[in-house]
Amino acid sequence: MRALVATCPDWAVICAGRDPSAQVAVVAGNRVIAVSPAARTARARVGMRRREAQSLCPDLEVVPQDMAAEARGWEPAVAAVETFAPGVEVLGPGRLALGARGPSRYFGGDAALAAKVATAVEAVVAGVNRLRTGGAGGWGGCCRVGVADGLFAAGLAAQMAPTSGPLVVPKQGSAAFLAPLPIRVMSGATPGTRGALPATADLAALADLLVRLGIKTLGDFAALPAPSVLGRFGTEGLL
């Protein structure tokens, strides 16, 4: 299935009512789950422990995650995209997906559809920012969009998309796009979505095991015989 994924990596920071110039980290369970652009410049990263991020960025403001507010704030973005692309799937606060085949044909191609989705989402982001801060904000380019064959590939394309525009993987090109990527990317797959990896907490452990066995890229793993993978890693590994 030709899929489009749009994501706002800084959505939690935006919903916290902070500008990109503020050094902010949103935390959950003592782990950083989102950082502002200014905090990234100071070397704070998602996945760090709170104290580690604070040691790298002494002026860092730590904000607890408000998942309910993030979900409510994302609903207008989903509604905006649904006005021209029905069947939008919510992957989580700050993330959405849709089947791209029909809408791409209507709007003149994958790149045109991706640009339209990004514009619609960023208009909502600007409204959320004005509501929470009273200012114009500065979140232009915050929506990253990827298009590929399959939801998993489209999600990774969105994560890798530059701020300058969408990343569109050519049709029939998802295998080549995925092959050189490190095997650990599968542990960050969005759970419970069509075409993505299975919803399980064991994907990170599986990725670690594969690395220890010398399987370092998705292409290395895909090249293994399917019966051997099934016998060694079960249905999870086969999927």
N, C-alpha and C positions, 0 to 999 in steps of 0.2 A: 504493500500500500504506500502510495506517495504521501508523505506526511510533512507537516509543518509544525515546528515547536517554537514558541516565543517565551522568553524568560527575562525577568528583571532580577539580576543577581543581587541588587542592592535594595530589593523591595522592603525588607524588614527595616532598613535604615530610613527609607522614605516614609514608611508608615509610622516610624517613631518621630516624625516631624523634624528631621535634621537635614541640613543642606550638605552638598558634596564637600564643601570646604571644611566642615567640622570633622574633627577626629573622633569617630564614634565606632563602637563595636557593640553588636547585639549578641547577647549570650543566652544559652539555654543549657542547664545542667553543667555549668562552669566551663562550657566550651563555646568558642566564638562561632556563630553561625552566619554572621554577615558583618562586613566592615564597609565604611565609607571610602570613597576614593582617596581622601586625605589620609585616612588611617592606613590604606594600602601603601601609599607613598612612604609612610613611616615604617613599613615592613610588617605591619599587623596582617595576619592571614586567617582565613576561615579554617577551622579545625584546631587552632591553637587553644591551649588553656588560657583562661582569663589572665592569670598572673604573668604568663609568658608574653602575651600581647601588651600588657601594661608595662613590662620591663623594656620592651622595644619602643613603646610610644608612651612616655610618662604623662602626657596631657590627654590621654585617651579617656573619653567618656564611655562608661559601660552602661548599657541599657538592657533590661531583661526583655526577653521575647514576649510579645503579645500575639499569640497565634490567632486568637479570635478576631482581633482588630485587623490583622493582615488578611484574613479570609474575607471579612466584610469589605475591606477596601479594594480587594481584587475583583469583586463582583461587577462593578461598573466597567472594568476593562474587558471582562468576558462578554458582557452585554454589548459593548461597542463593537467587538469583533463579530459577534453573532448577527449584527445587522446586515453584513455582507457575506458572511461565511457560516452557514448553519452547521450544527453538529460539533460545536466547540467542546472539547473535553478539558476539564480543569485538572491539572496534574498536581496542583497545590497552590498555596498563596504565592503569587508572582510567576506562575508558570501555566501555560495552556498549550493545547495541541489541537490540530484539526486535520482532516483528510484534505490534501491539497489538489487532487486531480481536477475536480470540477471547478473550484474557484480559480485555479491557475489558468485554466482554459478561458474562463470568462473575463479575467482581468489582464490577460495578455502575457502570461508566463509566470514561472515561480518567483522570479525576482520582483516583478511588479506586485504580486500578491504579498510577498514578504514585506515590501516597503509599505504597503497599505496597512498591514497588521501592525507594524512598528509605529506608524503614525497614529493609529487609533489608540494603541496602548499608551504612548507617550503623552497624548492629549489628556488621558485620564490621570496619568502620573502628575502632570502639571496641575491639574485640579486638586488632587489630593495634597500636593505640596502647598498650594495656596491656602487650602482649608486649614492645614495644620500649622503653617508658619506665617501666613499672611503676606508672604513675599512671592517673587516670581520664580524663585528656586534656581536651578541650574542643572536639571537632570536630563537635558537633551542627550540622546544617544544611549539612554539607560536600558532600552529594550533590545535584546539580541535575538535574532531570528535565524533558524536553520531549516533547510528543506532537504529531504533525502528520501530514499526508498526505505521505509520502515521507521517506526517511532524511535527505536534505540539510536539509529544513526542520525536521525533528525535532531534528537536531544543533544547528542554530542556536537553536532554542527552548530547548534545554537550556543552551546557553551564556548565554542571556539571562534564564533563570529566576531569580527572586529567592530569597533564602535562606528566605523565608517559605512557599514551596510551589512546585509545578510550574507550568510554563507550557504550557497546553493550547491549541493552535491549533484552532479549530472545523473540523469536516469541510468540505471544499471551500473552505477559507479559506487554504490555504497560499500561493496566488499573491498574494493581498492582503497576507499577512504578509511575504512576501519582497520585494515590489515596492519599498518605500522603503529597503531596506537597502543600504548602500554596496557597490559592485561588488567591492571588495577582500575582502569576506568569503569569496568563492569560493576565494581562494588558501589559505584555512585549512581547506578541506574535507578530511574524513577520507578518505584514499586507499583504493582497492580495496574499497569496501563497496557493497552492493546499493543502487542508486538514488542514490548520491552522484556527485559529479563524477569524471571519469577520473583514474586514478592517474598523475599526471605532475608533474614539477617545473616545467613551463612555465606553470602556472596563475597564479603571481604575476606573471610577465612579461606574460601575457595581460591580467590585471587592470590592470597599469600602462599598457599600450597603450590599453585601453578608456578609462581616465581621461583620457589625453592627447587622445583623440578626442572628449572631451566626454560620454562615456557614464558617468555617475557612480553609477547605482543598478542593481540587478538588474531593476527594472521597465523602465528605459530599454533595457536589453539585450534583454529578452524581447519588447519591442515591435518590434524590427527584423524585417524579413522573413526567414524562415528560409533561402530560397535565397541571399540576399545574405550572410548570416552564414556559410553553408557555403562560398561562393566566396571570402570574405575571410579567414576564420579556420579553415577546414577542419572536420573532424569533431569536433575537440576543442571548438571554439567552438559548434558546433551542439548537442553534448551539454549 
